[in-house]
Amino acid sequence: MKSLKLIIFILVILIKTGNNLSASNLFYVNNVEITKKTTSNTEILANEAIKKGFRELINKVLLQNDEKKLGDLDILQIKELISYYQIIDTKKKDDKDKNKVFFNIAFDQDKIHDLFFTKEILYSDVSYDELFILPILKKNDQLYIYNQNYFYDKWNFKSNDDFVEFILPIENIEVLQLLNSNYENLLSIQLKKIFTEYSDKNTALVLIEENNSEIEKIFLKTNIMGKDINKSLKIKKLNLNQDQYYEKIIRDVKNEIIGLVKSQNLIDIRTPSFINVKLLSSKKSNLVELNKRLNDIELIESIYVQELNNNYVNLKIKYLGKINKIISQLKSRNINLELKDEQWNVEILK
């Protein structure tokens, strides 16, 4: 009995502390760049880095409308959310870099959760994601797909996306034929026929119809987290030349897609979920190994042993977000979670 209590205690405590110390923590902001001034001391630089790091954090995890809810926080309130920060020694000799200082900043997950709870804010757990995208230019009654297509060539030319990686597929003759044969109905094509090798990934088709007007229409056909989402945008040309305008289209479309990715990964900390799972082993080593692999999954808050016998262990897991997100994160750590005969079973893979 004492041994069982010890296992329960260890599991619960390690899950809670492990999430805060994980190097892959969603609430870490690394390489915050600050430029030193002649009057700058360490405290001034740190305050500037913390404010900038907090802006980067909320830009990464919040939808634009929710970012406004935190606009009135002052530096003292933001510093209360910090676990620690550190100055990175870059050791660069270039004169241009001598005035640059880089900070790593760790925000306390529990305090951030409390803030979002108080402000009634949902946040997005997108620490890193891939999205396969094919931008198509329709101009003068002709399609430009892989060649002579500014958007295909320049999509990632200027990229500061640190949690969504846009990947352009290589030229495919079958896809080329499919698109050209459906010239008038491009948006009716199923994405899995265009992204045949990446059908289980996030995908997007972007259609830019150029009609030499001051406002261009952009059509998005996406599949994110298994959900089909279609949207259309109107982007004003303003006084931009063609290259500047095309760059603006890329930026605006990227921001729209990032917003869609965020919206499909939203977490409401006010409503945690629980799942009962069965681990088909009662060995202490397997419990410890399971906890070790769960340790850096931030969406999992705690794990409780409910029943232990010679054949299996029944566990209750408290988590945030959607179950398919948990399954995906478990899979990435070689843990299989499967529903069979109305029972969730968890298995540690080699």
N, C-alpha and C positions, 0 to 999 in steps of 0.2 A: 504493500500500500504506500509506504514511504517513497519507494522507487517511482511509482506512478505519479505521485504528487510532484516529485522532483522533475520528471519529464515534462509535465504540464507547465510548471513554473518556468523552466528553461525555455520551452518553446515560445510561450507568450512574451517573455522579456526579450528574447533575441529578435523576434519579429519586429517589435516596436523600436528597439535601438538600432537594429541593422538597417532599417529603412532610412534613418537619419544620417547614418554614416556612409552609406553607399556612394561610391565615386560616380555612379551613373544617375545620381539623384536628379529628378526633374527640376528641383529648385536650386541647383547649382548654376551659377553664371560665371563662365571662365573667360580669361583674356580680355577683361574690360580695360580698354586703352584710355589713359589720361595723359594730357600734355602738361608738363611742369612749367610753372611760371616763376619768375625771380622771387616772388613773395610767397610761394607755396611751401607749406611745411607738410609733414606727414599726415596730420589730422585733416588739413584742408583737402589734400589729395584723396584721402580715404573717403571723406564725405562726398566728394564729387564722384568717386568711383561707385560708392554705394547707391547714390541717386541714379546714376546711369545704369548700373546693374539692375536696379529695381525696374526701371523703364523697360530694359531688355526682357526681364522676366515676365512682366505682365503682357508685353507685346507677344511673347511666345505662347503663353497659356490662356489668355483671355480673348474673347471676341471684342471687336472694336467698341461696341456699345457698353460693355462692362468695364473697359479700361477707364472710362470717364468717371466711374464711381470711386476710383482711387486717386483722382487728380488732386484732392485736397490734403493728402498725407504730407506732413513736413518731414524734415530729415531726422528729427528725434523719433518720430513714430516709425519711420522706415528702419532706423538702426535697431529698434526693438525686435525687428523680425529677423535679425542676423544671428546665425550660429557662430560664424567666424569669417574672417577674410584674411588673405595673405597677399603680399607683394611678390611678384615673380621676378627673379633675377634673370634678365634676358642676356646680359653680358655682351651687348652689341657695341661695337666700336665706331660704327658709322655716326658721324656728327649729327645727322638728321634724327637719329634714334636716341641720342643722349637725353633728350627732354621728354621721352616717352616712358610712362610707367604703366605696368600691367598688373591687374588685380584678379585674383580668383575669389568669388564671394559665395558663401553657402548660406542660403536662407533656411530658417527653421521650419520644417514641414508642418509641425503641429501649430505653430503660430500663424503660418500662412493659412492653414485650414480654418483656424479660429477667425481670422480676418474675413475670409470668403464667406464663412457661415454668418457672421454679423452683417455683412454687406449684401447677403443673399446673392452671391455670385457663383455661377458655375464655371469651372475651369476645364481646360482641355489637357488630357494626358497624351501629348504628342512629343515625346522626347526625341524621337527620330522616326522618320517614315519615308518610304519610297513611293513615287508616283510616276507611272509611265505615261508619257504625253506625246501626242502627235498634233502639231499645229499645221493647219492647211490654209494656204492663201488662195482665194478665189478672185481672179482679176481678169478683166477683158474676156469673159466667158471661157476661161481656162483655169485648170487646177495646177497649182505649184505645190508639190509635196516634199520631195527630198532635194530637188535641185531648183536653183534660182528662187529659193524661198528664204527670205530674210529671217523669218521667225524660226524656221528649223535650224538655220545656221547660227543664229545669235541668241537662242533661247537662254542658254546658260553662260553667255559671254560675261555678263556682270551679275554674279550670283552671290548674295549674302545669306542665303537660306541655310540655317544651321540645324533645322529639325525636319524639313521636308526636302528631299532630294528629287529634283525633276530629271527623269531619264528619258532620252529620246531613242526610240527603237532604230535599229539600222535599216537600211533600204531593203525592201522586200518586194519582189516582182509580183507576187500573188496579191499582196495588199494594194499595190499600185493598180493592178487590173481591177480589183474589187471597187476601189474608190472611183476610178474613171468610168466604170460601167454603171455606177450609181451617182453620176454627176449631179442630177437634179434632186436626189434624195439622200444626201450624205448622212444626215442626222437620223435616218431610219435604219442605218446599218448597226447591227449589234456590235458592241465594243469587243466582245470575245472573238469576233471574226477578224478584227483588226489587230488585236493584241493576243494572238493565239498562244504564244509562249508565256504570257503573263496574265492569264485569265483569272488567277487567284490573287492578283495584286490590285492596288489602286490604279485606275486608268482614266485617261481623259482625252477626248478629241476636241480640238479647238478649231472652229471655222471662222476665218477672218474674210469677210466679203468686202473688197475694196470697190467703192463706187464714186471716188473722188468728191465726196461731200464733206462737210465740216463735222459730221457725226457719223462714225462707222458703227455698224452692228457686229457684235461678236457673239457667236453661239458656242455654248459649252455643253458637251455630253460627257458625263462622268459616271464612274462607278467607284464609290468610296466605302470601304468597310462592307462590301457586298450590297450596297444600296445605290440604285440608279438615281442620279440627280441631274436634271437639265436646267440650264439657265441661259439668259441672253443679257448682254451688256450693251450699253451705248456709250461710246468714248469720244469725247470732243477733241477736235484737232487743235483748237486754240490758234496760237501763232507759231506753231512748231513746224520745222522743216520735216521732210519725210522720215529721215533716220530718227530724229527726236520723237516723232509721233509713233513710229514703230516701237521704239524703246518704251514709250509710255504705255502702249498696248500690252507689251510683255509684262511690265510691272503691275498694271492693273489686273490683268488676267491671273497672274501669279497670286496676287493678294486675294483675289476672289476665290481661287482654288484652295489656298491655305485656309481661308475662312470656312470653306466647306469641309476640309479635313478636320479642322478644330470642332466644327459643329457635330461631327459624327463620333467624336471622342470626348464629349462633355461628361463631366462628373459633378454630381450634386452631393456635397459632403453632408448635407442634411438628411440624406436618405441612404445610408449604407445598406448593403445586402449581405445575406448569410447563405451559405451553401453547406449541406451535409455531404461529406464524401467518405468513402471507404478505402483505406490503404490495406491491400491484401498482404499484410505482413505485420507481425507484432514485435519484430526485432527493434531494439532501441537504436541500433545503428542506422536503420532505415528511417526512423523518425528524425534523427539528427541530420541525416543527409537530405531529407525532404525540407527541413527547416533551413538548412544551408542554402539550398537552391531557391527557396522562397524569400530569402533574406533581403534581396535587393529589388524585389517587386514592390514598388511603392503603393500600388493599389490594394495590396493585402495588408490589412491593419493588424490582424491577430489570428491565431489558430489555437483551438482548444481540443484536448483529448476528451471525448465523451464516453468511449467504451474501449477497453483493451482486453483481448483474449489471446489464445494461442494461435489463431488463424488470421486475425485482422485487427485493425484499429479504426474506430469511427471518429472522424474529426469534424469539427464545425469551423469553417473559415469565414471570417468577416472581411469583406472587401468593398471597394468603391468602383463605380463604373459598370460597364456592361459585361455580361458573362463571356461573350465572344472575345472581348479584349483580354480577359483573364486567361481564357483558353490559349489565345495566341502567345501571351507572355510566358505561360507555363511551357508551351511547346518549345519556345526559344531556349528554355533552360532544361530541355530533355525531361519534361514531366508531362505525362499524358493524362488528360482529364476527359473522361468519356461517360456519356449517359447510356446505360444499358439496363433494360427492364426496370425503368423508373428509378434507378439507383445510380448516383454519380460515383464512379470509381477513379481513383488516382493511382498512377503507376510511375515509378521512377525508372527511366530508361538509362541504359548504359551510355 
